[in-house]
Structures are given as structure tokens and as C-alpha cells.
Amino acid sequence: MRIIRGVLGALILFFDWVFTPKGIKREAEAQKAIDEQTAGLTLYQYKACPFCVKVRRAMKRQTLNIQTRDAKRSDSSRKELIEGGGKLKVPCLRIEENNGEVRWIYESSNIISFLENGLAENCFAC
Ligand SMILES: N[C@@H](CCC(=O)N[C@@H](CS)C(=O)NCC(=O)O)C(=O)O
């Protein structure tokens, strides 16, 4: 079972690498504004999880420089996810607002909707 999972994981990463999406290119000012907007976001994920790959590809398509934490390999990241988000499930997006309020979004499709619509609602530069 471990071997099958390893092979599947390697295949997922290989196809992700081959068909890696091109990110949109913005003017430096616009990218800086987006980077500031996404500074409080952290994606908790596993490297070869297909749902995490889906979210990472959406980030790449939109050139969102969001920090990631590996909840499989890093004990401290796994602990942060369980304690903060409430369960060990990836992908999960941690959102820290400017006022310090923290929200956690589970489900790849909800995270992608947030990245595609939620961010754009507040974006004056894109
Ligand atoms: N419907 C979820 C599925 C997420 C999911 O099943 N994630 C798996 C990894 S691929 C998980 O976190 N399993 C719990 C674990 O590994 O402990 C989504 O789209 O995000």
C-alpha cells in the first residue's frame, strides 16, 4: 500500500511539473500589492496530495506568493493545523487578517474560490 501511494504521489508530482501552469504577469506595483494582500495567508498541505496540488496550481496560475507548510513532514506544522483549524485535513488555508483575526478554510474548492473571488473583491491593483 505504501509503495502504491509512493508511486501515485510521484506520478502526481511528475504530471504537475510537466503541465505546470504559467502564472499571470503583473506590473511590479500590482504584484507588490497582491503580495501584501497575501502576506497573511498560509497553506497547510502535503506535497503529493492531489487536492493540494490543485490549490497550488491555482496559486501558480494567479502568481500568488503564498507561504506553505508541510503538515506531513513537519510536526510543528501538523500541530498548528490541528490546534488552529480543528482537524488534520489538507489542504487548509490559514487567513490572518490585518486586525489579527484568524480564519481557517478547508476544502480545495473553497480555498480556490477564496483565492479567485475573495481576494479579487479587495484588490485595487489587479
Ligand atoms: N474534499 C477534500 C479532500 C481532502 C483530503 O482528502 N485530503 C487528505 C489528503 S489527500 C487528508 O487530509 N487526509 C487526512 C490525513 O492524511 O490524515 C478537498 O477537496 O480538500
The ligand as a Gaussian input file, in Angstrom:
#p B3LYP/6-31G(d) Opt

LIG

0 1
 N      -12.545000      17.129000      -0.254000
 C      -11.257000      17.496000       0.294000
 C      -10.368000      16.248000       0.336000
 C       -9.089000      16.489000       1.126000
 C       -8.407000      15.183000       1.534000
 O       -8.986000      14.087000       1.434000
 N       -7.182000      15.294000       1.997000
 C       -6.455000      14.164000       2.508000
 C       -5.043000      14.122000       1.914000
 S       -5.085000      13.889000       0.158000
 C       -6.283000      14.300000       4.009000
 O       -6.080000      15.381000       4.510000
 N       -6.370000      13.175000       4.734000
 C       -6.156000      13.182000       6.166000
 C       -4.812000      12.666000       6.567000
 O       -3.936000      12.500000       5.741000
 O       -4.634000      12.454000       7.767000
 C      -10.660000      18.628000      -0.523000
 O      -11.041000      18.795000      -1.696000
 O       -9.837000      19.385000       0.018000

